[in-house]
Amino acid sequence: MTDSVQKVMNVAETFLPSYLTPAQKEDLVSELRKFPNIVNYYLSSGFEDEALQGDVWSNFEIINFDSGDRRACSGIILSNSCDISPDNERHLPVNNVLFAPLLSLDKLKNFLSANQVPVGKVESIFQGIKSQSNTSTFFLPGMPGVIEDSVVLLSDVHVVPASYFKENCKKSLTLSMHGFYIFLIKLSIHFCRFNERVYRF
């Protein structure tokens, strides 16, 4: 585990959501302390009709900037849950849903091998991904019949129009509170580097 992940994990316990009951907070802290050996990443049911940050949905569409080619993929929602909720009244419209595609670990392994990355280096990369210690990725354990072991590259960010999302995309799974909190921590580390050591004075 990297120092960055460990530090944020420690801070996370201080800023648990206020809406949780004491028992729920205790459960969340207990599970986070098992990191990176958290097993319960997903909910088995619930929120089927809601689009939540951290959800995995199918049929997102990626457009190649250079060629204009399009392809469908599964992806994880990066947009804030409140921002994309149709129930929230707003003065400025939400035009897009932000997401990052899922990449199966098998496909990643084939890509690295094809680019002649040494086997030892591949194993090190995969260890960092699966332990969630790689700050630029988020690991999603496989769920039979839903997704394979997959990784999200947090720098590979795309958008689809909210209207396209509503009409075409389908929910695959929802992160549990434990999985969602790990996801938030990884987003915070990747996009918000408070310890970047650049003195902007």
Buried (B, 14 or more C-beta within 10 A) or exposed (E): EBEBBEEBBEEBEEEBEEEBEEEEBEBBBEBBEEBEEBEBBBBEEEBEEBBBBBBBBBBBBBEEEEEEEEEEBBBBBBBEBEBBBEEEEEEEEBEBBBBBBBBBBEEBBEEBEEEEBEEEEBEEBBEBBBBBBBBBBBBBBEBEEEBBBBBBBBEBBBBBEBEBBEEBBEBBBBBBBBBBBBBBBBBBBBEEEEEEEEEEE
